[in-house]
Amino acid sequence: MGKIAKANPEVNDVFGYSTLESISGADKFNRWMYETIKPFCKGRVLEIGGGIGNISQCFLNDGEELVVTELQTEYCNIIRRRFGNHQNLKGVLEMDIVDPDFDLKYNEWFGTFDAVFALNVVEHIEDQHKAIANCKKLLKKGGSLVILVPAFQTLFNHFDTALGHYRRYTSKTLQAVFNANDLSIIHRQYFNLIGIAGWWVSGSLLQKKIIPEGQMKLYNFFVPVFRIIDKISNKWLGLSVIMVGKVK
């Protein structure tokens, strides 16, 4: 989960990297996110904004073939160092998903993937419609686009500002972006209900800019319980919203 297009220029990426590092140790949480999107990521798969490889690791360790993109050279190098010995890592690309010359620079990848996923990425990008449109170009006909973004603008707080988020979403507002790009929606859900409490306490009440490592470790311990709760709540409420669309 990383930034793959230029976010708010005043934001220092130390917050993004520190957040990714904190989440990297939350193995149960990362596995939960991976297993939630995995049913929609079959065949040749592309990850947009791999960050330091928290979700990439799950795909690769399960033997799935994966191509990973990142905007920043530093993150690309981290991915190569961490997973270069995995034969199922089929490429690490430095890519800006809203590059003005996207069609010229990346046309060789157009229509080559069965699934493209971007987790906690689109909220960093001012032109969300262009980001989704360019993701769609990378997919084969009938391919799946999987997007996870932060949910509910009322939860926007110091975390969002520090991480360079332009917005948070609801299922309805994310659907509007998919519809504008002529994608057939095949799945939607909210994700991580209990995470709302930690996000609000640390980011709003305590006004922190980085997720506390101790808080993430405690949360990770209880993930098996939180997964059960989410099975009941994921139609209505969660810290994130997930949507899957197919190319017609």
Contacts in CASP RR format, 6 or more apart in sequence:
PFRMAT RR
TARGET T0000
AUTHOR 0000-0000-0000
METHOD contacts of the structure
MODEL  1
MGKIAKANPEVNDVFGYSTLESISGADKFNRWMYETIKPFCKGRVLEIGG
GIGNISQCFLNDGEELVVTELQTEYCNIIRRRFGNHQNLKGVLEMDIVDP
DFDLKYNEWFGTFDAVFALNVVEHIEDQHKAIANCKKLLKKGGSLVILVP
AFQTLFNHFDTALGHYRRYTSKTLQAVFNANDLSIIHRQYFNLIGIAGWW
VSGSLLQKKIIPEGQMKLYNFFVPVFRIIDKISNKWLGLSVIMVGKVK
1 20 0 8 1.000
1 23 0 8 1.000
1 49 0 8 1.000
1 50 0 8 1.000
1 51 0 8 1.000
1 54 0 8 1.000
1 55 0 8 1.000
1 119 0 8 1.000
1 120 0 8 1.000
1 121 0 8 1.000
2 16 0 8 1.000
2 20 0 8 1.000
2 49 0 8 1.000
2 50 0 8 1.000
2 51 0 8 1.000
2 70 0 8 1.000
2 71 0 8 1.000
2 75 0 8 1.000
2 120 0 8 1.000
2 121 0 8 1.000
2 124 0 8 1.000
3 13 0 8 1.000
3 16 0 8 1.000
3 49 0 8 1.000
3 51 0 8 1.000
3 71 0 8 1.000
3 72 0 8 1.000
3 121 0 8 1.000
3 124 0 8 1.000
3 164 0 8 1.000
4 48 0 8 1.000
4 49 0 8 1.000
4 50 0 8 1.000
4 69 0 8 1.000
4 70 0 8 1.000
4 71 0 8 1.000
4 95 0 8 1.000
4 96 0 8 1.000
4 97 0 8 1.000
4 118 0 8 1.000
4 121 0 8 1.000
4 124 0 8 1.000
4 125 0 8 1.000
5 71 0 8 1.000
5 96 0 8 1.000
5 97 0 8 1.000
5 98 0 8 1.000
5 99 0 8 1.000
5 124 0 8 1.000
5 125 0 8 1.000
5 131 0 8 1.000
6 71 0 8 1.000
6 96 0 8 1.000
6 98 0 8 1.000
7 124 0 8 1.000
7 125 0 8 1.000
7 163 0 8 1.000
7 164 0 8 1.000
7 165 0 8 1.000
7 166 0 8 1.000
8 164 0 8 1.000
8 166 0 8 1.000
11 161 0 8 1.000
11 162 0 8 1.000
11 163 0 8 1.000
11 164 0 8 1.000
13 72 0 8 1.000
15 162 0 8 1.000
15 163 0 8 1.000
15 209 0 8 1.000
15 210 0 8 1.000
16 162 0 8 1.000
16 163 0 8 1.000
17 52 0 8 1.000
18 210 0 8 1.000
19 163 0 8 1.000
19 210 0 8 1.000
19 211 0 8 1.000
20 51 0 8 1.000
20 52 0 8 1.000
20 54 0 8 1.000
21 52 0 8 1.000
22 210 0 8 1.000
22 211 0 8 1.000
22 212 0 8 1.000
22 213 0 8 1.000
22 216 0 8 1.000
23 29 0 8 1.000
23 30 0 8 1.000
23 54 0 8 1.000
23 211 0 8 1.000
23 216 0 8 1.000
24 30 0 8 1.000
24 52 0 8 1.000
24 53 0 8 1.000
24 54 0 8 1.000
25 216 0 8 1.000
25 217 0 8 1.000
25 220 0 8 1.000
26 216 0 8 1.000
26 217 0 8 1.000
26 219 0 8 1.000
26 220 0 8 1.000
26 223 0 8 1.000
27 220 0 8 1.000
28 220 0 8 1.000
28 221 0 8 1.000
28 223 0 8 1.000
28 224 0 8 1.000
29 216 0 8 1.000
29 219 0 8 1.000
29 220 0 8 1.000
29 223 0 8 1.000
30 54 0 8 1.000
30 55 0 8 1.000
30 57 0 8 1.000
30 58 0 8 1.000
31 58 0 8 1.000
32 223 0 8 1.000
32 226 0 8 1.000
32 227 0 8 1.000
33 55 0 8 1.000
33 119 0 8 1.000
33 148 0 8 1.000
33 191 0 8 1.000
34 55 0 8 1.000
34 58 0 8 1.000
34 59 0 8 1.000
36 189 0 8 1.000
36 191 0 8 1.000
36 242 0 8 1.000
37 117 0 8 1.000
37 119 0 8 1.000
37 146 0 8 1.000
37 148 0 8 1.000
37 242 0 8 1.000
37 244 0 8 1.000
38 59 0 8 1.000
40 115 0 8 1.000
40 117 0 8 1.000
40 144 0 8 1.000
40 146 0 8 1.000
40 186 0 8 1.000
40 187 0 8 1.000
40 244 0 8 1.000
41 59 0 8 1.000
41 64 0 8 1.000
41 115 0 8 1.000
41 117 0 8 1.000
41 144 0 8 1.000
41 146 0 8 1.000
42 114 0 8 1.000
42 115 0 8 1.000
42 144 0 8 1.000
43 65 0 8 1.000
43 114 0 8 1.000
43 115 0 8 1.000
44 65 0 8 1.000
44 67 0 8 1.000
44 112 0 8 1.000
44 113 0 8 1.000
44 114 0 8 1.000
44 115 0 8 1.000
45 59 0 8 1.000
45 64 0 8 1.000
45 65 0 8 1.000
45 66 0 8 1.000
45 67 0 8 1.000
45 113 0 8 1.000
45 114 0 8 1.000
45 115 0 8 1.000
45 116 0 8 1.000
45 117 0 8 1.000
46 66 0 8 1.000
46 67 0 8 1.000
46 68 0 8 1.000
46 69 0 8 1.000
46 109 0 8 1.000
46 113 0 8 1.000
46 115 0 8 1.000
46 116 0 8 1.000
46 117 0 8 1.000
46 138 0 8 1.000
47 55 0 8 1.000
47 56 0 8 1.000
47 59 0 8 1.000
47 66 0 8 1.000
47 67 0 8 1.000
47 68 0 8 1.000
47 69 0 8 1.000
47 116 0 8 1.000
47 117 0 8 1.000
47 118 0 8 1.000
48 69 0 8 1.000
48 95 0 8 1.000
48 97 0 8 1.000
48 116 0 8 1.000
48 117 0 8 1.000
48 118 0 8 1.000
48 121 0 8 1.000
48 135 0 8 1.000
49 68 0 8 1.000
49 69 0 8 1.000
49 70 0 8 1.000
49 71 0 8 1.000
49 75 0 8 1.000
49 118 0 8 1.000
49 119 0 8 1.000
49 121 0 8 1.000
50 56 0 8 1.000
50 68 0 8 1.000
50 69 0 8 1.000
50 70 0 8 1.000
50 75 0 8 1.000
50 79 0 8 1.000
51 70 0 8 1.000
51 75 0 8 1.000
51 78 0 8 1.000
51 79 0 8 1.000
52 75 0 8 1.000
52 78 0 8 1.000
52 79 0 8 1.000
52 82 0 8 1.000
53 68 0 8 1.000
53 78 0 8 1.000
53 79 0 8 1.000
53 82 0 8 1.000
53 83 0 8 1.000
55 119 0 8 1.000
56 66 0 8 1.000
56 68 0 8 1.000
56 79 0 8 1.000
56 83 0 8 1.000
56 89 0 8 1.000
57 82 0 8 1.000
57 83 0 8 1.000
59 66 0 8 1.000
60 66 0 8 1.000
60 83 0 8 1.000
60 86 0 8 1.000
60 88 0 8 1.000
60 89 0 8 1.000
63 88 0 8 1.000
64 88 0 8 1.000
65 88 0 8 1.000
65 90 0 8 1.000
66 88 0 8 1.000
66 89 0 8 1.000
66 90 0 8 1.000
67 89 0 8 1.000
67 90 0 8 1.000
67 91 0 8 1.000
67 92 0 8 1.000
67 93 0 8 1.000
67 113 0 8 1.000
68 79 0 8 1.000
68 89 0 8 1.000
68 91 0 8 1.000
68 92 0 8 1.000
68 93 0 8 1.000
69 92 0 8 1.000
69 93 0 8 1.000
69 94 0 8 1.000
69 95 0 8 1.000
69 97 0 8 1.000
70 76 0 8 1.000
70 79 0 8 1.000
70 92 0 8 1.000
70 93 0 8 1.000
70 94 0 8 1.000
70 95 0 8 1.000
71 94 0 8 1.000
71 95 0 8 1.000
71 96 0 8 1.000
71 97 0 8 1.000
72 94 0 8 1.000
73 94 0 8 1.000
76 92 0 8 1.000
76 93 0 8 1.000
76 94 0 8 1.000
79 89 0 8 1.000
79 92 0 8 1.000
80 92 0 8 1.000
83 89 0 8 1.000
93 109 0 8 1.000
95 106 0 8 1.000
96 102 0 8 1.000
97 118 0 8 1.000
97 121 0 8 1.000
97 125 0 8 1.000
97 131 0 8 1.000
97 134 0 8 1.000
97 135 0 8 1.000
98 125 0 8 1.000
98 127 0 8 1.000
98 130 0 8 1.000
98 131 0 8 1.000
98 134 0 8 1.000
99 105 0 8 1.000
99 106 0 8 1.000
102 134 0 8 1.000
102 137 0 8 1.000
103 137 0 8 1.000
106 138 0 8 1.000
109 138 0 8 1.000
110 137 0 8 1.000
110 138 0 8 1.000
111 137 0 8 1.000
111 138 0 8 1.000
111 139 0 8 1.000
111 140 0 8 1.000
111 141 0 8 1.000
112 138 0 8 1.000
112 140 0 8 1.000
113 138 0 8 1.000
113 139 0 8 1.000
113 140 0 8 1.000
113 143 0 8 1.000
114 139 0 8 1.000
114 140 0 8 1.000
114 143 0 8 1.000
114 144 0 8 1.000
115 139 0 8 1.000
115 143 0 8 1.000
115 144 0 8 1.000
115 145 0 8 1.000
115 146 0 8 1.000
116 135 0 8 1.000
116 138 0 8 1.000
116 139 0 8 1.000
116 144 0 8 1.000
116 145 0 8 1.000
116 146 0 8 1.000
117 145 0 8 1.000
117 146 0 8 1.000
117 147 0 8 1.000
117 148 0 8 1.000
118 131 0 8 1.000
118 135 0 8 1.000
118 146 0 8 1.000
118 147 0 8 1.000
118 148 0 8 1.000
119 147 0 8 1.000
119 148 0 8 1.000
120 148 0 8 1.000
120 149 0 8 1.000
120 150 0 8 1.000
120 240 0 8 1.000
121 131 0 8 1.000
121 147 0 8 1.000
121 149 0 8 1.000
122 128 0 8 1.000
122 131 0 8 1.000
122 132 0 8 1.000
122 147 0 8 1.000
122 149 0 8 1.000
122 177 0 8 1.000
123 149 0 8 1.000
123 150 0 8 1.000
123 160 0 8 1.000
123 165 0 8 1.000
123 166 0 8 1.000
123 167 0 8 1.000
123 168 0 8 1.000
123 169 0 8 1.000
124 163 0 8 1.000
124 164 0 8 1.000
124 165 0 8 1.000
124 166 0 8 1.000
125 131 0 8 1.000
125 166 0 8 1.000
126 166 0 8 1.000
128 166 0 8 1.000
128 167 0 8 1.000
128 177 0 8 1.000
129 177 0 8 1.000
129 180 0 8 1.000
129 181 0 8 1.000
132 145 0 8 1.000
132 147 0 8 1.000
132 177 0 8 1.000
132 178 0 8 1.000
132 180 0 8 1.000
132 181 0 8 1.000
132 183 0 8 1.000
133 181 0 8 1.000
135 145 0 8 1.000
136 145 0 8 1.000
136 181 0 8 1.000
136 183 0 8 1.000
136 247 0 8 1.000
139 145 0 8 1.000
139 247 0 8 1.000
140 247 0 8 1.000
141 247 0 8 1.000
141 248 0 8 1.000
142 246 0 8 1.000
142 247 0 8 1.000
142 248 0 8 1.000
143 246 0 8 1.000
143 247 0 8 1.000
144 186 0 8 1.000
144 244 0 8 1.000
144 245 0 8 1.000
144 246 0 8 1.000
144 247 0 8 1.000
145 178 0 8 1.000
145 183 0 8 1.000
145 244 0 8 1.000
145 245 0 8 1.000
145 246 0 8 1.000
145 247 0 8 1.000
146 242 0 8 1.000
146 243 0 8 1.000
146 244 0 8 1.000
146 245 0 8 1.000
147 174 0 8 1.000
147 178 0 8 1.000
147 242 0 8 1.000
147 243 0 8 1.000
147 244 0 8 1.000
148 191 0 8 1.000
148 240 0 8 1.000
148 241 0 8 1.000
148 242 0 8 1.000
149 168 0 8 1.000
149 169 0 8 1.000
149 174 0 8 1.000
149 240 0 8 1.000
149 241 0 8 1.000
150 160 0 8 1.000
150 165 0 8 1.000
150 168 0 8 1.000
150 169 0 8 1.000
150 239 0 8 1.000
150 240 0 8 1.000
150 241 0 8 1.000
151 168 0 8 1.000
151 169 0 8 1.000
151 170 0 8 1.000
151 190 0 8 1.000
151 237 0 8 1.000
151 238 0 8 1.000
151 239 0 8 1.000
151 240 0 8 1.000
151 241 0 8 1.000
152 168 0 8 1.000
152 169 0 8 1.000
152 170 0 8 1.000
152 238 0 8 1.000
153 167 0 8 1.000
153 168 0 8 1.000
153 169 0 8 1.000
155 168 0 8 1.000
155 196 0 8 1.000
155 199 0 8 1.000
155 200 0 8 1.000
155 204 0 8 1.000
155 239 0 8 1.000
156 165 0 8 1.000
156 167 0 8 1.000
156 168 0 8 1.000
157 199 0 8 1.000
157 200 0 8 1.000
157 203 0 8 1.000
157 204 0 8 1.000
157 207 0 8 1.000
158 203 0 8 1.000
158 204 0 8 1.000
158 207 0 8 1.000
158 208 0 8 1.000
158 209 0 8 1.000
159 199 0 8 1.000
159 202 0 8 1.000
159 203 0 8 1.000
159 208 0 8 1.000
159 209 0 8 1.000
159 210 0 8 1.000
159 211 0 8 1.000
160 168 0 8 1.000
161 209 0 8 1.000
162 209 0 8 1.000
162 210 0 8 1.000
169 241 0 8 1.000
170 241 0 8 1.000
171 188 0 8 1.000
171 190 0 8 1.000
171 241 0 8 1.000
171 243 0 8 1.000
174 188 0 8 1.000
174 241 0 8 1.000
174 243 0 8 1.000
175 185 0 8 1.000
175 188 0 8 1.000
175 243 0 8 1.000
178 185 0 8 1.000
178 243 0 8 1.000
178 245 0 8 1.000
179 185 0 8 1.000
182 248 0 8 1.000
183 245 0 8 1.000
183 246 0 8 1.000
183 247 0 8 1.000
183 248 0 8 1.000
184 245 0 8 1.000
184 246 0 8 1.000
184 247 0 8 1.000
184 248 0 8 1.000
185 243 0 8 1.000
185 244 0 8 1.000
185 245 0 8 1.000
186 244 0 8 1.000
186 245 0 8 1.000
186 246 0 8 1.000
187 242 0 8 1.000
187 243 0 8 1.000
187 244 0 8 1.000
187 245 0 8 1.000
188 241 0 8 1.000
188 242 0 8 1.000
188 243 0 8 1.000
188 244 0 8 1.000
189 234 0 8 1.000
189 235 0 8 1.000
189 241 0 8 1.000
189 242 0 8 1.000
190 230 0 8 1.000
190 233 0 8 1.000
190 234 0 8 1.000
190 235 0 8 1.000
190 236 0 8 1.000
190 237 0 8 1.000
190 238 0 8 1.000
190 240 0 8 1.000
190 241 0 8 1.000
190 242 0 8 1.000
191 230 0 8 1.000
191 234 0 8 1.000
191 238 0 8 1.000
191 239 0 8 1.000
191 240 0 8 1.000
191 241 0 8 1.000
191 242 0 8 1.000
192 226 0 8 1.000
192 230 0 8 1.000
192 238 0 8 1.000
192 239 0 8 1.000
192 240 0 8 1.000
193 226 0 8 1.000
193 229 0 8 1.000
193 230 0 8 1.000
193 233 0 8 1.000
193 234 0 8 1.000
193 237 0 8 1.000
193 238 0 8 1.000
193 239 0 8 1.000
194 219 0 8 1.000
194 222 0 8 1.000
194 226 0 8 1.000
194 229 0 8 1.000
195 219 0 8 1.000
195 226 0 8 1.000
195 238 0 8 1.000
195 239 0 8 1.000
196 237 0 8 1.000
196 238 0 8 1.000
196 239 0 8 1.000
198 215 0 8 1.000
198 219 0 8 1.000
199 239 0 8 1.000
202 208 0 8 1.000
202 211 0 8 1.000
202 212 0 8 1.000
202 215 0 8 1.000
203 209 0 8 1.000
219 226 0 8 1.000
230 238 0 8 1.000
END
